[in-house]
Each structure stands twice: as C-alpha cells, then as structure tokens.
Amino acid sequence: MAASDPIKDYGAYRPTAWVKALLALSQRTVLGRGKARRWIAKRLHAAHSGPLDVVLWGQPARVHVGRNTNEVKALLNPARFNRAELDLVRQYMPRRGGVFVDVGANAGMVSLAARAGMETGTLLCIEPQPEMFRRLRFNLEARRAHGGVRVVLVQAALGPQLGRARLAVPAQPGMASLARLDTEIADHVDVDMRRLDQLCQSADLGQIDALKIDVEGYEDQALLPLYDHGPEALWPRLVILEHCHARRWSRDVTQELLSLGYSILRQDRQNICLARGAA
C-alpha cells in the first residue's frame, strides 16, 4: 500500500497552536473523557489531517490523525489509553529485563506505553500491514534512543505455519485481518506468515512476561501455536487478548488458556486479561 506521507525526520510535523490547545484540553483536563473527548476529536479532525509529531509517555511519537482510531485515542488521552491493561503490564513485567510481545502492534501505541515503564529488556513487535508497520518502525526504531530496551520489529502475520497469507485491509487500516471473509473487504495485500513460537525463539527470548494480541479475530491461529509447539518457558505470564471477534475463532482461546492454568484477571467487551498461575 502507498505511504500516506513521505518519511521525514521527527519534528517535521509540529502541531499548530490551535491543535496544541485542543490536545492540552484533552490530555490535561477532565474534558479528555466521554462526550467531551468526542467533541475535541471532531475539532481535531477538522483542524488537522495526517501526521503529528508529539510526545507520548515521555517519548517522541508520530501520530496520524485520520482513520486509525487507535492512534487518535492515544493522542487525546495517553493517561487513560488502555489504562487497565497497561496497569497489569506494569504489574507483571519487571522494569529491568522484562519481555513484552505485541502481536498486531498497529502503529506502536501500546508498545510505546509499555516501553515507558522499562529500563532494560526486550520489546518484540509484530505487525503485517505495510502502512501500519511503517508507522510502527518510525515510532520504535533504534535511531531514537530508548535506553537499554532491545526492540525487535517483525513485518509479518502470525499463523499456524510458515508461508504467505492474504490480509484484508478495511477503510480503517489498523483493523486489517486474516480472519475476514473476502466478500467483506475490497482491499487485500499479500504478507509473510510466521509462527509465533519460532519467531520468539529466533528473537532469543528466554521468557515472555506480558503479551498483548489484537488481530481482529485471528487470535486463535496466531497465539495457540505458541502453546502447541513452543517450550513452556515461553508461555507468557500475562496475556491481554482481544476477544470481541471470538465468533471468528475455530478454537476457543480463552478456554484453552484456562485449561493450561491461566486465570481471568479482568474482562470487558473488548479485551480479556489472563495470568498464568494467578489465584
């Protein structure tokens, strides 16, 4: 897919004074929630379309204002972005030597938030959609210092075998999926497919402290091969699983994790969080 903007150095897309004012209202006041945030979001979209260079969780980031809801949510209220899930990540992942795996990393917002709590360790970020991977790479690439955190970026889909796969890309590009029927989406792109257990081993991971997976209904095919084929040492302590598209699964991921000794810590309509060995 064609890039939506040329790759330029960080700082090339500075917010205007009006955009800064809108962001300050959303990020620093009680207006960053509910109807007020939606009102601000409409004004932001009217004022700006395309990339913005900002600071999120104390780190430089390029956020695209447009059709990818994930980026805009992080931009408007980073303190509340996936707050319950990220609180659990901070609880289960040590600041030094922790390992976080982000499957369906999108533009890197969750990985950026996770990295903000790490002094050393490893981030493994996996994203197949070419435009999203380009944004992810810009936000997490090594040329901007991130201390002792090793970042491994993989442009691929995850599945039960190696090969190629056809990825359906909807109007909101961050919601691309291998689980959608061809009749649902007009745009498709061919991508590499890897297996998660092999990919983790090739990245030299000895353990996984926290894993987040959001692949629009393909979670069973992407995650469960780690348990089918990988060593038990690689079973994540914490799994944050998007389950709102569970009707697309051929295997019930939640029930299989429960049978392997995981317990549910929290769940809502979007996500379910499970921990290994939790009471």
C-alpha positions, 0 to 999 in steps of 0.5 A, a space after each residue: 500500500 502507498 505511504 500516506 506521507 513521505 518519511 521525514 525526520 521527527 519534528 517535521 510535523 509540529 502541531 499548530 497552536 490551535 491543535 496544541 490547545 485542543 490536545 492540552 484540553 484533552 490530555 490535561 483536563 477532565 474534558 479528555 473523557 466521554 462526550 467531551 473527548 468526542 467533541 475535541 476529536 471532531 475539532 481535531 479532525 477538522 483542524 488537522 489531517 495526517 501526521 503529528 509529531 508529539 510526545 507520548 509517555 515521555 517519548 517522541 511519537 508520530 501520530 496520524 490523525 485520520 482513520 486509525 482510531 487507535 492512534 487518535 485515542 492515544 493522542 487525546 488521552 495517553 493517561 487513560 489509553 488502555 489504562 487497565 491493561 497497561 496497569 497489569 503490564 506494569 504489574 507483571 513485567 519487571 522494569 529491568 529485563 522484562 519481555 513484552 510481545 505485541 502481536 498486531 502492534 498497529 502503529 506502536 501505541 501500546 508498545 510505546 506505553 509499555 516501553 515507558 515503564 522499562 529500563 532494560 529488556 526486550 520489546 518484540 513487535 509484530 505487525 503485517 500491514 505495510 502502512 501500519 508497520 511503517 508507522 510502527 518502525 518510525 515510532 520504535 526504531 533504534 535511531 531514537 534512543 530508548 535506553 537499554 530496551 532491545 526492540 525487535 520489529 517483525 513485518 509479518 502475520 502470525 499463523 499456524 505455519 510458515 508461508 504467505 497469507 492474504 490480509 484484508 485491509 478495511 477503510 480503517 487500516 489498523 483493523 486489517 485481518 486474516 480472519 475476514 471473509 473476502 466478500 467483506 473487504 475490497 482491499 487485500 495485500 499479500 504478507 509473510 506468515 510466521 509462527 509465533 513460537 519460532 519467531 520468539 525463539 529466533 528473537 532469543 527470548 528466554 521468557 515472555 512476561 506480558 503479551 498483548 494480541 489484537 488481530 481482529 479475530 485471528 487470535 486463535 491461529 496466531 497465539 495457540 501455536 505458541 502453546 502447541 509447539 513452543 517450550 513452556 518457558 515461553 508461555 507468557 505470564 500475562 496475556 491481554 487478548 482481544 476477544 470481541 471477534 471470538 465468533 471468528 475463532 475455530 478454537 476457543 482461546 480463552 478456554 484453552 488458556 484456562 485449561 493450561 492454568 491461566 486465570 481471568 484477571 479482568 474482562 470487558 467487551 473488548 479485551 480479556 486479561 489472563 495470568 498464568 498461575 494467578 489465584 
